[in-house]
């Protein structure tokens, strides 16, 4: 299968529908980060999480290799880097430390998803990563950012 296309010329899904549907649904968890960032007047965090929400929903509705996947990955990396940078100015050190613990757990979930023995287990780890990452954002916002 060259280039991700099969013999009929259709593009192969990265994950079968039963697994990608759960990631589409768990991507909606990012809406809580969007809302929380807006409530805390953290408008760049809000913008970043809104970008991640839109690109993730756009990708997981039909997950194939290509520009939508690349844009989603880029948005996630950009948003993750921005949040890590902003966490340096968290007003509450306890929230900051807890946020870093959730960052480590999020990275762990990602690594488990990549190393999983099958797509069912992989998608479950990825779904947990969505949950843990967004809880981390909520903790960071609750700690107050001096931006």
N, C-alpha and C positions, 0 to 999 in steps of 0.2 A: 504494500500500500504506500505508494510514493506521495509525499506531500499531504498526507492525511485524507486523501480521497480514495474511495473504493472504485471498483471496476465500472459502476454505473455513473461515475462522475459526481456523486453526492459526497459531501464532506462528512467524515466519521465523527461522531460525538466523542468527546474526551471521556465522558462518563455516560453510561446508559441512563435513560430517563428516570428510572426509579431511584437512582442515587443523586442525579443532578437536581431533581425536584426537591429533595430535602435540603440541598445547599441553596437553592433559590429561596425556599421558605426561611431558612436560618439567616440568610442575608438581610432579611427584614429586621433582624435584631439591631442593625446599625441605626435604625430610625430612633431608637432610644438614646443613642449617643448624639444624634443630630438634635433632638429635642432638649436633652440635658445641656448641651453646649449652648444652645440658644437661650435657655432659661438662666444660664450663668453669664450671659453676655460675652461669651467666648466665640466671637464671630468667625475667626479664622479656623478654629477647631470645628465649628459648625459647618463651615464651607468644605473643609477637608472630609469630614464624615459624610456630608451630603454627596460629595463627589464619589466617595467609595460606595455609598449606597446605590447610586445610579449606575455606576460602572459594573458593580457586582450583579445587580438585577439584570442588567443588559446582557452580561456574559452568561449567567447561569440559566437564563431562559432557553438558551440553545448553545451549550458549551462546545464549541469547536475551536481548533487552533486558528489563529488569525488576528486581525486588528482589534476586535472586541476583547479578546483574552489579553492581548498586550496592553491595551489601555487600562483594563481592570488591574492587572498586576502592577502597572506603573502608578496608578492612583493609590493602591494599597501601600506600596513602598513609600511614596511621597507622604501620605497621611501618617504612616507609622513613624517615619523620620521626623516629621513636624511635631507629632505628639511627644516623642522622646526628647526632642530639643526643648519644647515648652515645659516638660516635666522638671527641668533643671530649676525652674522658677516657681515650683509648687510652694504655696505658703505654709502648708502643713507637712512637716517632715514625715509624720506617720503615714499620711496619705501617699506621699512620694515613695516611701519604702514599699508600701503595699502595692502601689502601681507597678513598681519594678518587679515585684514578685509575680504579678499577673502578666507582665511582659515576658518573663522567663517561662511561665506556664504556657503562654500563647505560642511562643517559639517551639516549646516542647511538643505541643499538640500538632503544630505544622510538621515537625520532623517525624512524628508518629504517623501522620497522614501519608507522608511521602514514602515511609518505609513499610507501610501496611501490606499484609500478604494478599489482599484482594480489594476490589473497589467498594464493597460494602463497608468493610472496616475503615478503609481510607476516608470514605465520605462521612462516616460517623466521627472520626477524629477531626476532620475539617469543620464539621458542624459544631463540635465542642470548641474548636478554635474560635469560631465566630462568637460564641457565647462568652468565653473567657476574655477575649479581646475587648468586647464591648463592656463587660463588667469593669475591666481595667480602666477604660475611658471614663466611666461613671465615677469611679473612685478618684481619678485624677481631677475631674471637674469639681467634685465635692470638696477636694482639698484646697481649691482656690489657686488660680494661676495669676501671677503678677505680669500680665501682658498689656 
